[in-house]
Amino acid sequence: MGSKIISKIEEKFKKQNLPNIEVGDSIKVGVLIQEGNRERTQFSEGVVISKNNSNLSTTITIRKVVQNIGVEKVYLIHSPRIRNIEITRKSKIRRAKLFYLRNRSGKATRLKQKFN
């Protein structure tokens, strides 16, 4: 009974306009950043290497390489700080998590594009 009440409350805070994000997608995330008394949207892009589905607490981990250093960031999808998510490319993968990309560099990190 308690879980039904929680899911009803969580339903109000879920975003409805999200794209269908899958592991292996290259995405662009717009995050609201506050600087002093003004706000702006900062975009970061990368490959989704994992996704944790759990209703309101759904998270995605994005990886990109900046100045030869791998950077991973975890985003809470339904957060009010996330303005928009745009899928730039879908990739054909055969695993649920792409943690093996951490051990690769350069052209070895490329994923095959999926055309649908």
C-alpha positions as CSV (number, residue, x, y, z in Angstrom):
1,M,0.0,0.0,0.0
2,G,2.8,2.4,0.8
3,S,4.5,1.9,-2.6
4,K,1.3,2.9,-4.4
5,I,1.1,6.2,-2.5
6,I,4.8,6.9,-3.2
7,S,4.4,6.1,-6.9
8,K,1.4,8.5,-7.1
9,I,3.4,11.3,-5.6
10,E,6.4,10.6,-7.8
11,E,4.2,10.7,-10.9
12,K,3.7,14.4,-10.5
13,F,7.4,15.1,-10.7
14,K,8.2,12.9,-13.7
15,K,9.0,14.6,-17.0
16,Q,6.8,13.5,-19.9
17,N,8.7,15.0,-22.8
18,L,11.9,12.9,-22.5
19,P,13.3,11.1,-25.5
20,N,13.8,7.3,-25.4
21,I,17.4,7.2,-24.1
22,E,19.3,4.0,-24.4
23,V,22.8,2.9,-23.5
24,G,25.2,3.6,-26.4
25,D,23.4,6.8,-27.5
26,S,25.4,10.0,-27.9
27,I,23.4,12.7,-26.2
28,K,23.6,16.4,-25.4
29,V,22.3,17.4,-22.0
30,G,21.3,21.0,-21.1
31,V,21.8,21.7,-17.4
32,L,20.7,24.9,-15.7
33,I,23.7,26.6,-14.0
34,Q,23.3,29.4,-11.6
35,E,26.0,32.1,-11.6
36,G,25.4,34.7,-9.0
37,N,21.9,36.1,-9.6
38,R,21.5,34.8,-13.2
39,E,20.9,31.4,-14.7
40,R,22.1,29.9,-18.0
41,T,22.0,26.5,-19.7
42,Q,25.3,24.7,-20.0
43,F,25.4,21.8,-22.5
44,S,27.6,18.7,-22.1
45,E,27.7,15.8,-24.5
46,G,29.0,12.3,-24.4
47,V,28.1,8.6,-24.7
48,V,25.6,7.0,-22.3
49,I,27.5,4.1,-20.8
50,S,24.9,3.1,-18.2
51,K,21.3,3.7,-17.3
52,N,19.7,3.0,-14.0
53,N,15.9,2.7,-14.3
54,S,14.1,3.3,-11.0
55,N,11.0,5.6,-11.6
56,L,11.7,9.1,-10.4
57,S,15.4,8.3,-9.5
58,T,16.3,7.2,-13.0
59,T,20.0,8.1,-13.8
60,I,22.3,8.0,-16.8
61,T,26.0,8.0,-16.8
62,I,27.6,10.0,-19.6
63,R,31.3,9.6,-20.6
64,K,33.4,11.8,-22.8
65,V,37.2,12.4,-23.2
66,V,38.4,15.9,-22.4
67,Q,42.1,16.7,-23.0
68,N,43.0,12.9,-23.0
69,I,41.2,12.4,-19.6
70,G,38.0,10.4,-19.4
71,V,35.2,12.3,-17.7
72,E,32.1,10.6,-16.4
73,K,29.1,12.4,-15.0
74,V,25.8,11.0,-13.6
75,Y,22.6,12.8,-14.4
76,L,19.3,12.5,-12.7
77,I,16.9,12.5,-15.7
78,H,13.8,13.9,-14.0
79,S,15.7,16.6,-12.2
80,P,14.2,20.1,-12.6
81,R,17.8,21.4,-13.3
82,I,17.9,19.4,-16.6
83,R,16.4,21.6,-19.2
84,N,16.6,19.4,-22.3
85,I,18.1,16.1,-23.5
86,E,18.9,15.7,-27.2
87,I,20.0,12.5,-28.9
88,T,22.6,13.2,-31.5
89,R,23.4,9.6,-32.5
90,K,22.2,6.1,-31.7
91,S,24.7,3.2,-31.6
92,K,24.3,-0.5,-32.1
93,I,25.5,-2.3,-28.9
94,R,25.2,-5.8,-27.4
95,R,25.7,-5.0,-23.7
96,A,23.7,-3.4,-21.0
97,K,26.6,-1.3,-19.6
98,L,29.5,0.0,-21.6
99,F,32.2,0.1,-18.8
100,Y,34.7,-1.5,-21.2
101,L,35.1,1.9,-22.9
102,R,37.0,3.1,-19.8
103,N,40.0,0.9,-20.8
104,R,40.0,2.0,-24.4
105,S,41.3,5.1,-26.0
106,G,41.3,6.8,-29.4
107,K,39.6,5.0,-32.3
108,A,39.0,1.9,-30.1
109,T,36.1,3.8,-28.4
110,R,34.1,4.1,-31.5
111,L,30.6,2.5,-31.6
112,K,28.8,1.4,-34.8
113,Q,26.0,3.7,-35.7
114,K,22.4,2.3,-35.7
115,F,20.2,3.5,-38.5
116,N,16.5,3.1,-38.0
